[in-house]
Amino acid sequence: MSQDDFFLTNLELRESNEEGEVAAGLSHDSMKGMALLSVLELAARGVPRGAVTIIHDAGDVGERYRSLASVLAGEGWAVALPDLRGHGRSEGERGHSAGLREVERDLGEIQDHLAYRMPDAPKVLVGVGLGALYGAHFALSRPGTLAGLVLANPLASIPFAPPEQPKGFSKFFKKVTGASMGTTGYTGSLLSGDGEVAAEWDANPLTHDRISLRAIEEAGRALNESMPRLTELDCPTLVLRGNGLAGNAEFATSEGLEVIDLDGLGHHLFQGSDASRANDALSKWLNRVLPAPE
């Protein structure tokens, strides 16, 4: 699959206030009040059977999931690889998110974009790490939107370090705010046991270890409020568990919730020499719950 098969879309989205809601001050005469969200897309080969959006992890970037996108496109799925705000080629301060409401809005815009291109096709979200928490929150917040949800190594706890409190005289002049930066602590070797993948993460100019206090707090809210409610989802849900960076979450399975353990795969289980195991598990599940039309 050549790089030219992918095409880039920039979605014009409304800027957010501190709570993640739409900010005031939109100007239709300029880009004031707007933010560009970069989405790498890949068309399905053959007759499209639906659309898959892959939500990357903290500090991550959508283009790292090109290989998975190629597999899915070969099976009839159109694929969207967005860079969330503050990540990759999208606008926004590196590592900052105004919260779950902002992420929900952005994912909704992506689904609307895909629905415009394929109005009747089923939509599936695949989230990795923090992206899995975002996916669960979106599915619970917008019932009836998705035909399937995949959570790949969803965070079982929040491993991120908040910003340090000012010390000495600086505490009188500096204030920790929601936009203050902490760190994910992510390094290539923590995310993957594959040396090539680890080196690529560390050298990639688009990946980073920045995460704001607001993003950390909202990640915790998604973990505590959304993950315990997976059995309430109205769409088939798959949890893929490798060697999760923050441990492996335990789930009460149900008729619509399936858990597959992929022992030995790293936190970013869709990358590396053994990624085919995760790709195959995802493909087989999609073929079973959302079979291609005959």
C-alpha positions in Angstrom: 0.0 0.0 0.0 1.7 3.2 -1.1 1.6 6.5 0.7 -0.3 8.1 -2.2 -3.3 6.0 -1.5 -3.9 8.0 1.7 -5.4 11.5 1.4 -5.4 14.4 3.9 -8.6 16.2 5.0 -8.6 19.2 7.2 -11.8 19.7 9.1 -12.7 23.2 10.3 -13.9 22.9 13.8 -15.0 25.4 16.4 -12.5 26.4 19.1 -13.3 25.4 22.7 -13.7 27.2 25.9 -12.1 25.9 29.1 -14.9 23.4 29.6 -14.7 22.0 26.1 -17.8 23.6 24.8 -17.9 25.7 21.7 -16.2 29.0 22.3 -17.8 32.4 21.4 -16.2 34.7 18.9 -16.5 32.8 15.6 -15.9 35.0 12.6 -17.1 33.9 9.2 -14.8 36.5 7.6 -11.6 34.8 8.9 -10.4 31.7 10.6 -10.8 33.4 14.0 -12.6 31.0 16.3 -11.8 28.0 14.2 -9.3 25.2 14.5 -8.1 22.7 11.8 -8.3 19.0 12.6 -6.0 16.9 10.4 -7.5 13.6 9.3 -5.6 11.1 7.1 -8.1 9.0 5.2 -7.9 5.8 3.2 -10.7 4.7 0.8 -12.0 1.1 1.0 -10.9 -1.2 -1.8 -13.9 -2.5 -3.6 -17.5 -1.8 -2.4 -17.3 0.1 0.9 -18.9 -1.8 3.8 -18.5 1.0 6.4 -16.1 3.4 8.0 -13.6 2.9 10.8 -12.1 5.8 12.8 -9.0 5.0 14.8 -8.4 7.2 17.9 -4.8 7.4 18.8 -3.2 7.4 22.3 -1.9 10.3 24.3 1.0 12.1 22.5 0.4 9.8 19.6 -0.4 10.6 15.9 -2.9 9.0 13.5 -0.5 8.2 10.8 1.2 5.5 13.0 -1.8 3.4 12.3 -1.4 3.3 8.5 -0.6 -0.5 8.5 -3.9 -1.3 10.3 -5.7 1.1 8.0 -4.4 -0.8 5.0 -5.6 -4.1 6.4 -9.1 -2.7 7.0 -9.2 -1.0 3.6 -8.5 -4.3 2.0 -11.5 -5.8 3.7 -13.8 -3.1 2.5 -13.6 -0.5 5.2 -12.9 3.2 4.7 -10.6 4.4 7.4 -10.1 7.8 9.1 -6.9 8.5 11.1 -7.4 11.8 12.9 -4.8 13.7 14.9 -6.7 14.9 18.0 -6.3 18.6 18.9 -2.8 19.3 20.2 -1.4 16.3 18.4 0.3 15.6 15.1 -0.6 18.0 12.3 -3.8 19.3 14.0 -3.9 22.7 15.6 -3.9 23.4 19.3 -1.3 23.6 22.0 0.7 20.4 22.1 -0.7 18.0 24.7 -3.7 20.2 25.7 -7.3 19.1 25.5 -10.2 21.1 26.9 -11.8 17.9 28.0 -14.1 15.1 27.1 -16.8 17.4 25.7 -14.3 18.8 23.2 -13.1 15.3 22.2 -16.7 14.1 21.9 -17.5 17.1 19.6 -14.5 16.4 17.4 -15.3 12.7 17.0 -18.8 13.7 16.2 -17.7 16.0 13.5 -15.5 13.2 12.0 -18.5 10.8 12.1 -20.7 13.5 10.4 -17.9 13.9 7.7 -17.9 10.1 7.1 -21.7 10.0 7.1 -21.8 12.7 4.4 -19.6 10.5 2.2 -21.3 7.2 3.2 -24.7 8.1 4.8 -26.0 4.6 5.3 -22.7 2.8 6.1 -22.0 1.5 9.6 -19.5 3.5 11.7 -16.9 1.9 14.0 -14.5 3.5 16.5 -11.2 1.9 17.4 -9.5 3.5 20.4 -6.0 2.9 21.7 -4.9 3.6 25.3 -6.3 7.0 26.2 -8.1 6.9 22.9 -10.0 3.9 24.1 -11.3 5.9 27.1 -12.3 8.6 24.7 -14.1 6.0 22.5 -16.0 4.6 25.4 -17.1 8.0 26.5 -18.3 8.9 23.0 -20.3 5.7 22.5 -22.1 6.2 25.8 -22.7 9.9 25.2 -24.1 9.4 21.7 -26.1 6.2 21.6 -27.2 5.1 18.2 -24.2 6.6 16.4 -21.9 3.6 16.3 -22.3 0.1 14.9 -19.2 -1.2 16.7 -16.6 -0.1 19.3 -13.1 -1.5 19.8 -11.0 -0.7 22.9 -7.3 -1.6 22.5 -5.4 -1.7 25.8 -7.7 0.8 27.5 -5.9 2.5 30.4 -6.7 0.6 33.6 -5.3 3.5 35.6 -4.0 7.0 34.8 -0.2 6.8 34.5 0.3 10.5 33.7 2.2 12.9 36.0 0.5 16.3 36.6 2.4 19.5 36.4 4.6 20.4 39.3 3.5 23.0 41.8 5.6 26.2 41.8 8.1 26.3 44.6 9.9 29.1 46.4 9.2 32.7 45.3 7.8 31.4 41.9 4.7 30.2 43.7 3.7 33.8 44.2 3.9 34.6 40.5 3.0 31.3 38.7 -0.3 29.5 38.9 -1.1 25.9 37.9 -4.0 26.0 35.5 -5.8 23.4 33.4 -3.5 24.2 30.5 -0.3 23.7 32.6 1.7 20.8 31.3 2.5 17.5 32.9 3.9 14.5 31.2 2.6 11.2 29.9 5.9 9.4 30.8 5.6 7.6 27.5 8.8 6.4 25.8 9.2 4.0 22.9 10.4 1.1 25.1 7.4 1.4 27.4 4.9 1.4 24.5 6.4 -1.5 22.5 8.8 -4.4 23.0 9.7 -4.1 19.3 12.9 -2.2 19.1 12.2 -0.7 15.7 8.8 0.6 16.8 10.3 2.0 20.0 13.0 3.8 18.2 10.5 5.2 15.7 8.3 6.6 18.5 11.3 8.3 20.2 12.5 9.8 16.9 9.2 10.9 15.5 8.9 14.7 15.5 5.1 14.4 15.7 4.9 12.3 18.9 5.4 13.9 22.3 5.1 13.3 26.1 3.2 16.5 26.9 -0.3 16.4 28.5 -2.1 19.2 30.3 -3.7 19.0 33.7 -7.1 19.4 32.2 -6.5 16.4 29.9 -5.2 14.3 32.8 -8.2 15.1 35.0 -10.6 14.4 32.1 -8.9 11.1 31.4 -9.5 10.1 35.0 -13.2 11.1 34.6 -13.5 8.9 31.5 -11.9 6.0 33.3 -14.1 6.3 36.4 -17.4 7.2 34.7 -17.4 5.4 31.3 -15.4 2.2 31.6 -17.6 0.7 34.4 -20.6 1.2 32.1 -19.5 -0.8 29.0 -22.3 -3.3 29.4 -24.7 -0.4 28.8 -23.4 0.2 25.3 -25.9 -0.2 22.5 -23.3 -1.5 20.0 -21.1 -4.6 19.9 -17.9 -3.9 21.7 -14.5 -5.6 21.6 -11.7 -5.2 24.2 -8.2 -6.2 23.0 -5.7 -6.6 25.9 -2.0 -7.0 25.4 0.6 -5.9 28.0 -1.1 -2.7 28.9 1.1 0.1 30.1 -1.1 0.9 33.1 -2.1 -2.7 33.7 -5.1 -4.6 32.2 -8.6 -3.6 33.2 -11.1 -6.2 34.2 -14.5 -6.3 32.6 -17.8 -8.0 33.3 -18.5 -9.4 29.8 -22.0 -9.6 28.4 -23.6 -10.7 25.1 -22.4 -7.5 23.4 -19.0 -7.2 25.1 -16.1 -9.5 24.2 -12.6 -9.5 25.6 -9.6 -11.0 23.7 -6.3 -11.4 25.5 -3.2 -11.0 23.2 -0.4 -12.0 25.6 3.0 -10.7 24.7 1.9 -7.7 22.6 2.9 -4.3 23.9 0.7 -1.3 24.9 0.5 -0.2 21.2 -0.4 -3.6 20.0 -1.2 -2.5 16.4 2.5 -1.7 15.8 5.4 -4.1 15.6 6.4 -7.4 14.2 3.5 -9.2 15.9 0.9 -6.6 15.1 -0.8 -9.1 12.7 -2.2 -10.9 15.8 -4.1 -7.8 16.8 -5.0 -7.0 13.3 -6.4 -10.5 12.7 -8.4 -10.4 16.0 -10.0 -7.1 15.0 -10.7 -8.3 11.4 -12.3 -11.5 12.5 -14.5 -9.7 15.1 -15.6 -7.2 12.5 -16.4 -9.9 10.0 -18.5 -11.7 12.6 -20.5 -8.7 14.0 -20.7 -6.6 10.9 -20.3 -9.0 8.0 -19.8 -7.7 4.5 -23.0 -7.5 2.4 -23.4 -10.3 0.0 
